[in-house]
Amino acid sequence: MRNIKTAISAAGLGNQIKVSTSIETDVLGNSYPPSDGVFQPVFSRIGNPQQISIQYALFTSSGIVTPDGTRYQNVFYAILDAMYAALEKASGSSQVIVVSESGWPSAGGQDTSIDNVRTYNTNLVQRVKAGTPKRPGRAIETYIFAMFDEDQKSPEYEKNFGLFLPNK
């Protein structure tokens, strides 16, 4: 990334083109409490429904309080703050996180429905404006996944993240 940024700057385009990379949240090994975030695997609602309530996943929970006293109203904030904490531990505290894919499947698995898609996406749009408990007041650049369902993917729920069907 540094080499690409250097080349862009050398071409006089440094302020016009952003450089980024994407990573899966699976790289987090420890994500609770979020302040203890370090890079390795992490569990999601699908992989750990007993620990992560549907309300916590859909931004409708009253939240949980971590051992340091921070209240997390949703798993999105908790994962993001765990990522920030892991970056800080890896000397990357100045890095900005852009959430390139966030969404909810409409079919194909546990807790999948059009109503949950509507709840998740509506609440996501509202919550990213305010920042996280670790970085309040900083809007989070976030993109909803995905524009269209992808009927060639698996497992089944992976086919159903689109806002539209493949036939538009």
Secondary structure, DSSP 8 states (H G I E B T S, - for coil): -HHHHHHHHHTT-TTT--------GGGEEE-SSGGG-EES----TTT-TTTS-HHHHTT-S--EE-TTS-EES-HHHHHHHHHHHHHHHTT-TT----EEEE---SSSSTT--HHHHHHHHHHHHHHTTTB-SSSBT----EEES-SB--TT-SSGGGGG--SB-TT-
